[in-house]
Amino acid sequence: MTTLTRLTATDRKAVEARGMDAAAVEEQLALLAEPPGFARLERPCTVGDGIEQIPEEREAVLVALAEQAAASGRLSRFVPASGAATRMFDAVSRVLAGPAEPTPEAARLLLDSLPRFAFWSDLEKAAAMAGIDVAHPRVGAWREVIRLLLGEPGLAYASTPKGLLLFHAYPGRSRTPFEEHLREGAAHVTAGDGTCRLFFTVSPEHLERFSRVLDALRPSLEAELGCRLEVGFSTQDPATDTIAGSLEGEPFRTAEGELLFRPGGHGALLRNLQGLAGDLVVIKNIDNILPEHLRWVSVRWKKLLTGLLVEVQQQIQRLTAALRARPDDVAVLAEAGALARRLGHTIAEPQPAVLAALLDRPLRVCGMVRNQGEPGGGPFWTRDEHGIARPQIVEGSQIDPDDPGQRAILRRATHFNPVDLVCALRDPHGRPYDLTRFVDPRAVFVSRKSHQGRPLLALERPGLWNGAMARWSTLFVEVPVATFAPVKTLFDLLRPEHQPLDG
């Protein structure tokens, strides 16, 4: 059966009314009916084989290049911040459904650690209004404390965007990761005219709340940091949603007979990134942010990655111009070929046009930390559908769990992807790339979900730093694990890197 017969004329009208292309939706249905295979790992990227190290003697040059790029207004910061904090509180919310006694381990750890959390003062106030002494809770009061933390009346943290939770305590007040990103961005991407450009992707239901927080922070932050905060918010475009499928491979229909669309995952943010029309863009997740006394290490490595990006981009611009002007120059061909291979491209024949095409594409420099057992993706050499080896960031869910050879490669991985990357989004003539041209459309995720109790197949677009950047030029660079401090669970906030300097 072809996908062309799967949408009715009414369906196509509904699809187009959402700003979507019917042919693209039918391609999504084809992927749901016959999901692409798993990624094919060739070997892990390791130091000297896909991962570079920055020699100490080169650091001053790279930092200078980064600071020159910032001063000229070329830098901006892009922070995916649309996630709610629900999953952060899984461990404590699950215990509410269990027996009251004995006190569950997660509840006991929460009660014992409350004064160490940045939200402690706010929770104390909410508890006082409810007549609860959280400093000395009575036996069995852990349920009330968790409800105060997660729900209303209380802090309502279960429904608060992660970017607006209180992460770090300072004398007199605490800070959210949103504020910490503003501060870190000011130390890295502020232009010579004092403008600091940052962009956050947020959920539509949280947009107004982020805006209010920014309005409250802006006057004091700009005065303290000596810059002008130019902050933009964007939401995931509904046109990037994907159609849900039935288990039989047909379109999933609601009880009313309508097509069901679902958010397309973080790969849908490629459209938001494209919309910036940015030049050099730093990307970092909202929950990976250090407090002020450790910020220097993060800022320094942002500058090193940025400086390396600028240096390589200058080489690309010089060599692409030379390939056009002197296509028969053997030295130019050799240098261009070496750079293309360094950027992860396989070259069959060093033809000038081929080399120019390989070099003329978006460029990313990605920080990689030594594997510390954190969940998530990592750098691997993979084989694409044409058998060409490429360095890619691969998630665990993209690897066949039933293939012992692939799992063995996964176990040999030495590095982890902390989502710490700097991207060059314009071509040698300064024109923004069409980023959709460099996506691997088959690097999608298909999973089983449900709607109103009925099972369905859900499709996520190629991940933003996975398949969405599959055909970019890529450099993986080792960065210190000290730059990586993600907060995936509530208790991650108790790690030393998130505690006050005197704590």
Secondary structure, 3 states (H helix, E strand, C coil): CCHHHCCCHHHHHHHHHCCCCHHHHHHHHHHHHCCCCCCEEEEECEECEEEECCCHHHHHHHHHHHHHHHHCCCEEEEEECCCECHHHHHHHHHHHHCCCCCCCHHHHHHHHHHHHCCCHHHHHHHHHHCCCCCCCCCCCCHHHHHHHHHCCCCCCHHHCEHHHCCCEEECCEEECHHHHHHHHHHCCCCCCCCEEEEEEECCHHHHHHHHHHHHHHHHHHHHHHCCEEEEEEECCCHHHCEECECCCCCECECCCCCECEECCCHHHHHHHHHHCCCCEEEEECCCECCCHHHHHHHHHHHHHHHHHHHHHHHHHHHHHHHHHHCCCCHHHHHHHHHHHHHCCCCCCCCCHHHHHHHHCCCEEEEEEEECCCCCCCEEEEEECCCCCEEEEEECHHHCCCCCHHHHHHHHCCCEECCCEEEEECECCCCCECCHHHHCCCCCCEEEEEEECCEEEEEEECCCCCCHHHCCCEEEEEECCHHHCCECCCHHHHHCHHHCCCCC
